[in-house]
Amino acid sequence: MSITTTTTSMPFWKEYPERDSEWVRQYPTKHVPVNEEEVFTRKPMGVYVHIPFCNRLCFSCPYIKHQTDRDLTRTYLDALKTEITNYAERPYIQDHVITLGYIGGGTPTALTAPQLDDLLGHMFSSFNVEEGADFSIETTPVDISERKATVLLERGIRRISLGVQTFVPEELKNIGRPNDPEMLKESIRLLRRCGFENINIDLMHGINGQTMESWEHSLDVAIDLGVTCISFYTYMEFAQISTKRRKLPPVPEKAVVDDMFLFAAEKLSKAGFLGYYGDCFAKPGHQPKYGETSWSEDIPIIPLGPTATGHLRDHWYFNEPDIGRYIQTVMEGRLPISMGKHITKSESIRRSMVLGVKAGRVNRERFRRIHGVDFMEMFRAEIDDLIEKELITADENGIEVTGPKGWYYLDNISKAFYSPEFRRYPQHLGADISNFISSRPIPLQLTTRPKDEEAGCDHH
């Protein structure tokens, strides 16, 4: 028998025409100890659920939401549960275990207690949810009740975030909120009585008529209430609203708003809070896992609901924003995936850096374990530049953003790790992207159910 060979660069151990005596039947061939737990371990995964309803639409909220409507809410929840079922039946999802989640909106607790119970029960029974999974939910002091808080706790929600915005009556009035600070404080006490140990409150700086003194008052009240997390965001005033509210006092100058940021960062740091995401602060051990680990450790996230964003199977994507088109797509048995991007290996590494620094620190060994590269070497030039600007510090364990200066510039720091391809493209979150997706909304055909089905619903 004669065999004709061609020139090759492949590393054969024995060159043709001499035949190799080893019969290849397995690969890879470098063996290390492996046990049952490693072979059958299920990988972590997260979930984001979007509830696009509010009982009261705020002037300053840029997110896509709808006034709570009984029939629309029912139709939407049917679609949302169908979307959950559709994901849960896929083998890829069944190979993972849900370790973290976030339920945002809108106002998730604009739903009634029975609706929350039904939705959470369906989700937790459909997915492989780990015992003690780290789940957060958003609410407002107006929309939370003892009954709803009890349902959330019984269903496994462990962290709750209240949109308080300010503890100053006049400022609450200026942004269209119920202007009774005592009611806000009582909602926090209620949550604690019900059993919530990890409570976040959102505050705003830059509100019409706000001063440094009134800002310090809101921070002092928040700290004195003993909450575990405090987030603060810059108030945004939209043109169409400003026209209607021209009699309001002006918003503070940008320089004053910047001073408010630095003042709050220093004050909360002295009170024992650690910064993350730039404008979020948590007592040690209370930072939500959603974001902290899902971003830096590249944990897949299932996006549920219109505009929800997630990343699965080497893609990040977001769902159809138009609620009518979302419901129609889901009820046709399809996932409402709208736009996104395939994540290459190199972009996956950059993504962990871009989003990892938003958590305030990036661990070198963990990063190397996940991606197989040393980011301290790969991004040496970017890291040296940030160190020189006193925005981060670095040691053998990794990098850490310096506060408060680094927290203020956190998004700038994050963008230092963008690849050239994406440096001029903006983030999509927080904006109405409907025009990019749909030429016109899908009209909803809602069916009104008999009134006797209302039994058991609580009221806001």
Disulfide bonds with the S-S distance in Angstrom:
none
